[in-house]
Amino acid sequence: MSIQSDIGKWDEKSARDIGDIYNRHYQSPSFIGHIVEIISADKCQKGATWLLKHHLESRHQLSKSKVHEIFGKLTSLTKWESKLHILQCLPYLSIEKADKKKVELFLRNCLMESNKFVRAWAYNGFYELARQYPEYKEETKQFLLMAMKDEAPSVKSRIRNIMKSGF
């Protein structure tokens, strides 16, 4: 069975089931290629981005070309969970100069999301962007300071973690 078919049958809730899908497919040489290919498909977004995040958290790396492809699909992500997964992937990804504006726009849009987890990780995304591109450092600091005044406690918690890292 194909990974797309497996994700399409997933109930979008069971962590065990999506973990089983990962275990069945991750060793395939075409795993990342298939994930990147379906990452923006509406029915597969949540599962594909979860699989990508899990793969990166399991210490696998992506080629620059695959990262570029992922960043090229940021505007097609519609589900908040998919956006969150991609935001959580950013610490594992190198943002090439050709992609930094795409990532910046994605992060700015995520700061306006109603979901507080997406907003929290968008602040973290700006931190990651500023680590790689110092020209974003001052603006990111301003975002973090404003958020500490106005954001939900869960968002402030993520920001405190960023600040503890020495930013």
N, C-alpha and C positions, 0 to 999 in steps of 0.2 A: 504494500500500500504506500502511496506517496505521502510525503510530509504535508502537502497541501490538503490532501484528503483527510489525513489524521487530524489536522488542526480544524478542518471544517466540521468534523464530528465531535470535537471537544465541546463540552458544555460551557466553556469560558469561566468556570468556577473551580473545578477540581485541580488542586496543586499536584496531587498524586498523578492524575491522568496526564497533565501537561509534562510532568517529569518523566513519565513513561514514554511519551512521544519523543522527548529529548534523547532518552537512553536508546530508543530504537533507531534513531537517525543520525546522531551527532558524529559517528565515526565514518559516515559516508563522505567521500571526497567532494561531493557536490552539496553537502549540507549548507554551508554558508551561502553558496550561490543561490540555492533554492529559497533560503530565508530572506535574503536581500530581494530576490525577485518578487516574493509575495508580501513583503512587509507593508506595502500600501494597499493591498487588497482588503476591502472593507471587512469581509468575513474572517480574514486571517490575521488582521493587524495585531490584535491583542495577544494571540498565541505566538505569532512570529517574533514580535518584539520581546516577549517573555523568554523565548528560546534563545534569542540573541543575547539578552542580558545574562541569562544563566551560563551561556557559553563563555562569555567574557569573564564572568565571576569565577568560572572554573579554570581560569588562567590560560585560556586560548587567546590567540591574537588574530587580528584581521590584517589583510594586505591594505595598503594605501588605496588601491583601486576600489576595494569593497567598502571601505570607510567613505570614500568619495560618493559611491553609489547610494549609500544610506543617507548621507547628508543631502543628496539630490532629491530624496523622497520626503523630506521633513514636512513640506507644505501639504502633502497628501494624507498626513496622519489626522484622523478625526476623533478617535476615541481617547478619552483622558488617560486610560490605562496605558495605551500605546505611547503617548507622549511621555508619561512618567517613566516607562521602561527605557526609552531612548535617553531621557535626561539622566537616568541612573547609569547608563552606559558611558556617558561622557568622560568620567575619570579614567576609563580604559582606552580611550581613543585619542589619537593625535589629530588635531584640527589643522589641516593644511591651509596655507594662505588663500588658495583658491576657494576654500569652503567657509572661511571665517564669517563672511557676510551672511551666508545662508544660516549658519549656526546662530549668529547674533539675532537675526530676524526671528528665528524659531524661539529663542530665549525670550525676546521681548514679547512675543505673542503669548508665551506660556506664563509670563508674569501677570497677564490680564485674565488668566483662566479662573473660573469660579472654584475649581477644585484646589483646596489648600495644599495637597501633596504635590501637585504639579507646580504650584507657585514656589513651594519650599525648594524643590529640586531645580527650578529655574534659577533661583538665586545661587544655588550650588553650581549650576551650569555657567553662570557669569564668572564665578570664582575660577572654574576650570579654564574658561576662555582668557581671563586676565592672567592666569599662570603662564599660559602659552603666548599671549600677546599683551605685553605690559601697557600698551596704550588704552586698555580697558580697565586698568586697575583703579584709577580715581573714580570713574563712573560706578564701578562695582562697589566700591566702598560707600559711595553715596546711596546706592540702592539698599545696601545692608543696613545702614544707619536709619534710613526712612522706614524700612521694614520692621526694625526693632521698636518703632513707635506705633505702627499701624496694623501689623499683621497678627494673625491668629497665634496662640501659644505654640502650636505644633510647628508653625513656620519659624517662629523665633527660636525654637529649639535647634532646628537645622542650621540657622544662621549662627547661633552660639558655637556650634561645632565647627563651622567655617572659621570663625574668629579665633577659636582655640588653636587652630592649625598654624596660627601666626600671620594670618592675612591682615 
